[in-house]
Amino acid sequence: MDMDMAKQAVTAKAGIADRQIALVRRACAMIDESEGERLTLAEIAGALDVSPWHLQRLFKRVMGVSPRDYSDARRSAAFRQQLKQGESIAQATYGAGYGSSSRVYERAERLLGMTPAS
């Protein structure tokens, strides 16, 4: 069974309609395309013409994580990817959308699997 079929089976079992999945995909696309800019739940929900509460609940039901957790994971991945491509820590920090290097140092172990001193 491929991933699309597995996802369809899970969503069918959970009673998630195609239009709800499409809404969450649009929310994911907005987050992915935000280029490091941190969108609020209210901004995303407003653009999709749904309430923030509805989007939060539906997103978690479909994706298994909150929109914020999804956004954080995408930003962490962008940070790691930029480091792998040879960017400096400062360039990767701001390129991934972190407002300051202190945000990266606070999360370094989770982001990189080690502390800055390691």
Secondary structure as the mmCIF struct_conf table of DSSP 4:
data_model
#
loop_
_struct_conf.conf_type_id
_struct_conf.id
_struct_conf.beg_label_comp_id
_struct_conf.beg_label_asym_id
_struct_conf.beg_label_seq_id
_struct_conf.end_label_comp_id
_struct_conf.end_label_asym_id
_struct_conf.end_label_seq_id
HELX_RH_AL_P HELX_RH_AL_P1 MET A 3 ALA A 14
TURN_TY1_P TURN_TY1_P1 GLY A 15 GLY A 15
HELX_RH_AL_P HELX_RH_AL_P2 ASP A 18 GLU A 33
TURN_TY1_P TURN_TY1_P2 SER A 34 GLY A 36
HELX_RH_AL_P HELX_RH_AL_P3 LEU A 41 LEU A 48
TURN_TY1_P TURN_TY1_P3 ASP A 49 ASP A 49
BEND BEND1 VAL A 50 VAL A 50
HELX_RH_AL_P HELX_RH_AL_P4 PRO A 52 MET A 63
BEND BEND2 GLY A 64 VAL A 65
HELX_RH_AL_P HELX_RH_AL_P5 PRO A 67 LYS A 84
TURN_TY1_P TURN_TY1_P4 GLN A 85 GLY A 86
HELX_RH_AL_P HELX_RH_AL_P6 ILE A 89 GLY A 95
TURN_TY1_P TURN_TY1_P5 ALA A 96 GLY A 97
BEND BEND3 GLY A 99 SER A 100
HELX_RH_AL_P HELX_RH_AL_P7 SER A 101 GLU A 106
TURN_TY1_P TURN_TY1_P6 ARG A 107 ARG A 107
HELX_RH_AL_P HELX_RH_AL_P8 ALA A 108 LEU A 112
BEND BEND4 GLY A 113 MET A 114
TURN_TY1_P TURN_TY1_P7 PRO A 116 ALA A 117
#
